[in-house]
C-alpha cells in the first residue's frame, strides 16, 4: 500500500518538499482570488494572459510528474517531446473554460505531490533530464516546482509579491539565477555585479563560487573583476527586491552604485 506520508527521511529533501507545498498553497490562494472573467487579463509575463500562467503551472506539474515516474520506474519519460509541443499545450489549455483550467492546475499539483510522497528513497537520486537538457537527480524536481509556483504566483498580478517569500526561498532564488547565468554566459560574458541585500547581516549564498566582500556583500560569482578598466556595479535593495530584479520581474527598489541606471538582468530561464 502506498505511503500516506513522504517515504523519504532526508531532512533537507523534506524541507524542500514543504517549501514547494507552501508555494503551491500560495499560488492557489492568489489564483482563487481572481474571478473567472479576470483570467483573460494580461499577466506579468510578456505576451501571456493570466490564463497562460495558470495553464503553464498546471502543465508543469504534469511534466514534473513524468520525471518522477522516470525516476521510479527507470523508463524514460521526458517532460515534453519538444519545445513546440510544450508551447502548443499551453496555448490550448489557456483556451479552456475557467473552471476546467482551474481543475487542470489543481489536479496536476495533487498528482505530482502524491508521486513525490510515494517515491522510494533511492529513486530520488535517479538521474532524469530537464526540458533544458540538464541531467539532474530526481530530487531537483522539488526545486524546479518550488520556483515555478512561487514566482508565477506573482506573475498572476493578483497581489502576490516577492516580499511574501520566505527568506530561505529568496536566497535560493538568487543562487539559482546566478548559477543559470554562469552556465549560459560563461566567465567572459558575465556582467560585473555585486549584490548587496540591505536586509541581511551576512553573505547571501549566491552559489558555490560566490565570494564575500566587505560588510557581508556578495559578488555573484564573477571573481575576475581585477580588470581596472571595467567598473563593477553594486546593486542594493532588499533580498526580495534583488530576487525580483534577478528573475526579470522589475527593478523597483533596487539602486545601483554611483546613482547610475539599474542594468537589465541576463535571461534567467
C-alpha positions as CSV (number, residue, x, y, z in Angstrom):
1,X,0.0,0.0,0.0
2,X,1.4,3.4,-0.9
3,X,2.7,5.5,2.0
4,X,0.5,8.3,3.4
5,X,3.5,10.3,4.4
6,X,6.7,11.1,2.5
7,X,8.8,8.0,2.2
8,X,12.0,10.0,2.1
9,X,13.6,10.6,5.5
10,X,16.2,13.0,4.2
11,X,15.7,16.2,6.3
12,X,16.9,18.6,3.5
13,X,14.6,17.0,1.0
14,X,11.7,17.1,3.4
15,X,12.3,20.8,4.0
16,X,12.3,21.3,0.2
17,X,9.0,19.5,-0.2
18,X,7.5,21.6,2.5
19,X,8.6,24.8,0.7
20,X,7.2,23.5,-2.6
21,X,3.9,22.7,-0.9
22,X,3.7,26.1,0.7
23,X,4.4,27.6,-2.7
24,X,1.5,25.6,-4.2
25,X,-0.8,26.8,-1.5
26,X,0.3,30.4,-2.1
27,X,-0.2,30.1,-5.9
28,X,-3.7,28.5,-5.3
29,X,-4.7,31.3,-3.0
30,X,-3.7,34.0,-5.4
31,X,-5.5,32.2,-8.2
32,X,-8.6,31.7,-6.1
33,X,-8.7,35.5,-5.5
34,X,-9.2,36.0,-9.3
35,X,-12.8,35.9,-10.7
36,X,-13.1,33.8,-13.8
37,X,-13.6,36.9,-16.1
38,X,-10.3,38.3,-14.9
39,X,-8.3,35.4,-16.2
40,X,-8.4,36.9,-19.7
41,X,-6.4,39.9,-18.5
42,X,-2.6,40.3,-19.0
43,X,-0.2,38.7,-16.5
44,X,3.2,40.0,-15.6
45,X,4.7,37.6,-18.2
46,X,5.1,39.4,-21.5
47,X,2.7,38.1,-24.1
48,X,0.8,35.9,-21.7
49,X,-2.6,36.4,-20.1
50,X,-3.3,35.0,-16.6
51,X,-4.8,32.0,-18.4
52,X,-1.4,31.2,-19.9
53,X,0.2,31.4,-16.5
54,X,-2.3,29.0,-14.9
55,X,-2.1,26.6,-17.9
56,X,1.7,26.7,-17.7
57,X,1.8,26.0,-13.9
58,X,-0.7,23.1,-14.3
59,X,1.1,21.5,-17.2
60,X,4.4,22.0,-15.5
61,X,3.1,19.8,-12.7
62,X,2.3,17.1,-15.2
63,X,5.7,17.4,-16.8
64,X,7.5,17.0,-13.5
65,X,5.3,14.1,-12.7
66,X,6.7,12.4,-15.8
67,X,10.2,12.9,-14.5
68,X,9.2,11.5,-11.1
69,X,7.7,8.4,-12.9
70,X,11.0,8.1,-14.8
71,X,12.9,8.0,-11.5
72,X,10.5,5.5,-10.0
73,X,10.4,3.1,-13.0
74,X,13.6,3.7,-14.9
75,X,11.5,4.1,-18.1
76,X,12.5,7.4,-19.8
77,X,9.6,9.8,-19.8
78,X,10.7,13.3,-20.8
79,X,9.0,16.4,-19.6
80,X,8.0,17.3,-23.2
81,X,8.6,15.7,-26.5
82,X,9.7,19.1,-27.9
83,X,9.6,22.8,-27.1
84,X,6.9,23.2,-29.8
85,X,4.7,20.6,-28.1
86,X,5.1,22.4,-24.8
87,X,4.1,25.7,-26.3
88,X,1.1,24.2,-28.1
89,X,-0.1,22.6,-24.9
90,X,0.0,25.9,-23.1
91,X,-1.8,27.7,-25.8
92,X,-4.5,25.1,-26.0
93,X,-5.0,24.8,-22.2
94,X,-5.3,28.6,-22.0
95,X,-8.5,28.4,-24.0
96,X,-10.3,26.0,-21.6
97,X,-13.3,27.3,-19.6
98,X,-12.2,28.9,-16.3
99,X,-13.4,26.0,-14.2
100,X,-11.7,23.4,-16.3
101,X,-8.5,25.4,-16.3
102,X,-8.5,25.7,-12.5
103,X,-9.2,21.9,-12.3
104,X,-6.3,21.2,-14.6
105,X,-4.0,23.2,-12.3
106,X,-5.3,21.7,-9.1
107,X,-5.3,18.1,-10.3
108,X,-1.8,18.4,-11.7
109,X,-0.5,19.7,-8.4
110,X,-2.2,16.9,-6.4
111,X,-0.9,14.2,-8.8
112,X,2.7,15.5,-8.5
113,X,2.5,15.6,-4.7
114,X,1.3,12.1,-4.5
115,X,4.1,10.8,-6.7
116,X,6.6,12.7,-4.6
117,X,5.1,11.3,-1.4
118,X,5.4,7.7,-2.7
119,X,8.8,7.9,-4.3
120,X,11.2,5.4,-2.7
121,X,14.3,6.9,-1.0
122,X,16.7,5.6,-3.6
123,X,14.7,6.9,-6.5
124,X,15.3,10.5,-5.5
125,X,18.9,10.0,-6.6
126,X,18.0,8.6,-10.1
127,X,19.1,10.8,-13.0
128,X,16.5,12.5,-15.1
129,X,16.7,15.1,-17.9
130,X,15.1,18.5,-17.7
131,X,13.5,20.3,-20.6
132,X,16.7,22.3,-21.0
133,X,18.7,19.1,-21.4
134,X,20.4,19.1,-18.0
135,X,20.8,15.7,-16.3
136,X,19.9,16.1,-12.6
137,X,18.8,13.8,-9.8
138,X,15.1,13.4,-9.4
139,X,15.3,15.5,-6.2
140,X,15.8,18.5,-8.4
141,X,12.2,18.4,-9.4
142,X,11.3,19.7,-6.0
143,X,13.2,22.9,-6.5
144,X,12.0,23.2,-10.1
145,X,8.4,23.2,-8.8
146,X,9.2,25.5,-5.9
147,X,10.4,28.3,-8.1
148,X,7.6,27.7,-10.5
149,X,4.7,28.1,-8.1
150,X,6.1,31.0,-6.0
151,X,7.3,33.2,-8.9
152,X,4.3,32.6,-11.1
153,X,2.0,33.4,-8.2
154,X,3.5,36.9,-8.5
155,X,3.0,36.8,-12.3
156,X,-0.7,36.3,-11.8
157,X,-0.7,40.0,-10.7
158,X,-3.4,39.4,-8.1
159,X,-1.5,40.8,-5.1
160,X,1.4,38.4,-4.9
161,X,4.8,39.9,-4.1
162,X,8.4,38.7,-3.6
163,X,8.1,40.3,-0.2
164,X,5.8,37.4,0.8
165,X,8.5,34.8,0.0
166,X,10.3,33.0,2.9
167,X,13.9,34.2,3.4
168,X,15.4,30.8,2.5
169,X,13.5,30.9,-0.8
170,X,14.8,34.4,-1.7
171,X,18.4,33.2,-1.0
172,X,17.8,30.1,-3.1
173,X,16.4,32.1,-6.0
174,X,19.4,34.3,-6.1
175,X,21.7,31.3,-6.1
176,X,19.6,29.6,-8.8
177,X,19.7,32.7,-11.0
178,X,23.4,33.2,-10.6
179,X,24.0,29.5,-11.5
180,X,21.9,29.8,-14.6
181,X,23.7,32.9,-15.7
182,X,27.1,31.2,-15.2
183,X,26.0,28.1,-17.2
184,X,24.6,30.1,-20.1
185,X,27.0,33.0,-20.4
186,X,30.4,31.8,-19.1
187,X,33.0,33.9,-17.3
188,X,33.8,36.1,-20.3
189,X,30.2,37.4,-20.7
190,X,29.0,37.6,-17.1
191,X,28.3,41.2,-16.0
192,X,30.5,42.6,-13.3
193,X,28.0,42.9,-10.5
194,X,27.8,42.8,-6.7
195,X,24.5,42.3,-4.9
196,X,24.1,44.0,-1.5
197,X,20.9,42.9,0.3
198,X,20.0,45.7,2.7
199,X,18.1,43.3,5.0
200,X,20.9,40.8,5.5
201,X,23.7,41.0,8.0
202,X,25.5,38.1,6.4
203,X,26.5,37.0,2.9
204,X,23.7,35.7,0.7
205,X,24.7,32.3,-0.6
206,X,24.6,33.0,-4.3
207,X,26.4,29.9,-5.4
208,X,29.5,27.8,-4.7
209,X,31.9,30.3,-6.3
210,X,30.4,33.4,-4.7
211,X,32.7,35.4,-2.6
212,X,32.2,37.6,0.4
213,X,33.3,41.2,0.2
214,X,33.3,43.9,2.8
215,X,30.3,44.2,5.1
216,X,28.9,40.8,4.0
217,X,28.4,41.9,0.4
218,X,28.4,39.0,-2.0
219,X,29.7,39.0,-5.5
220,X,27.6,36.9,-7.8
221,X,30.5,34.6,-8.6
222,X,32.2,36.9,-11.0
223,X,35.7,36.8,-9.5
224,X,37.6,38.1,-12.5
225,X,36.9,41.7,-11.5
226,X,40.5,42.7,-11.3
227,X,40.4,44.5,-14.7
228,X,40.7,48.1,-13.5
229,X,39.2,49.3,-16.8
230,X,35.9,47.6,-16.2
231,X,33.6,49.1,-13.5
232,X,31.9,46.8,-11.1
233,X,28.2,47.8,-10.4
234,X,26.8,47.3,-6.9
235,X,23.1,46.8,-6.7
236,X,21.4,47.5,-3.4
237,X,17.9,46.5,-2.2
238,X,16.2,44.1,0.0
239,X,16.6,40.4,-0.8
240,X,13.1,40.4,-2.2
241,X,13.8,43.4,-4.4
242,X,17.0,41.9,-5.7
243,X,15.4,38.5,-6.4
244,X,12.6,40.2,-8.3
245,X,15.2,42.1,-10.4
246,X,17.3,39.0,-11.0
247,X,14.3,37.0,-12.2
248,X,13.4,39.7,-14.6
249,X,10.3,40.9,-12.8
250,X,11.2,44.6,-12.4
251,X,13.8,46.8,-10.7
252,X,11.6,48.6,-8.2
253,X,13.5,49.4,-5.0
254,X,16.9,48.4,-6.5
255,X,19.5,51.1,-6.5
256,X,22.8,51.0,-8.5
257,X,26.1,52.3,-7.1
258,X,27.0,55.8,-8.1
259,X,23.4,56.6,-8.9
260,X,23.6,55.0,-12.3
261,X,20.8,53.2,-14.1
262,X,20.0,49.7,-12.9
263,X,21.0,47.3,-15.7
264,X,18.7,44.7,-17.1
265,X,19.5,41.3,-15.8
266,X,20.6,38.5,-18.1
267,X,17.9,36.0,-19.0
268,X,17.2,33.5,-16.2
269,X,15.4,30.5,-17.6
